C-alpha cells in the first residue's frame, strides 16, 4: 500500500480552518449535510471556494508589519 501525506496551510483551506475553529469553540462533534447548516464563520469562505474566487487573508503579525496572503482557493 502506498500512502502520501501532504500538509496544507490554513490559508489555503479557509473553510476547513473555520470549521476547525468552530469545533474548538463549541467543543462538540457536528456533521453538516447541507451548506446552509455550516457555521456562519465558514459561509463566506465556502461561497468563495465554490465560485473559485481569489481568497485574500490579511493578518497582523509581529510589530507594525502587515502580512498579506493572496492565493487561489482550490
N, C-alpha and C positions, 0 to 999 in steps of 0.2 A: 504494500500500500504506500503510495506517495502522498505526502502532505506538505502543503506550503502555507506558511503563516505570514501575513503582511500587516504592517502597522498602518493605521490611517489616523492622521492628526484630527483632532476635534474640529478644526477649522474646515476640513474637507467634508465632514459629515455633520452638519449642524442639526439635522433632525435627530440623529442618534444622541448627540450631545444634549439637546433639550430634553429628550425622553429620559436620559440618564439622570439629569438634574432633577426632573420631576420625581423619579423613583427614589432618589435620596431624600428629597423633601417630604414626600408622602409616606415613605417607609412601608409601602405596600406593593404587592405584585399586581400588575394590570395587564390585560390583553385588550388590544384595540382591533376591532373588526371593520371599522369604517373610519375614514379620515376625519369625519365630523366629531368623533369621540376623543381624538387625541387632545392633550392639554393645550391651552391657549399659547403657552410658551413655545410650542413646536409648530403651530399652524402656519405662521409666516414662512419659516424655513421650509416646511413641507410644500407650500404653494410655489415658492421659488424653485425648489427642486423639481417639482412636477412640470413646470414650464421651462425647465433647463435654462434658467436665468443666471446671470452672473451674481455671485454672492460676495458681499463686501463685509468684512468683520473688522471693527475698529476697537482697539483696546488701549488702555493707558498702562504703560509699563515703566518702571524704574525712572524716577526723576521726572523731567519735563519733556520726555520724548514720546511722540505718538507713533504707534506701530500700526501699519495698515496691512491687512491681508486681503489680497484680491485674487480670487481663483474661481474656476468653474466648478459648479456642483455636479457631481457625477452620480 
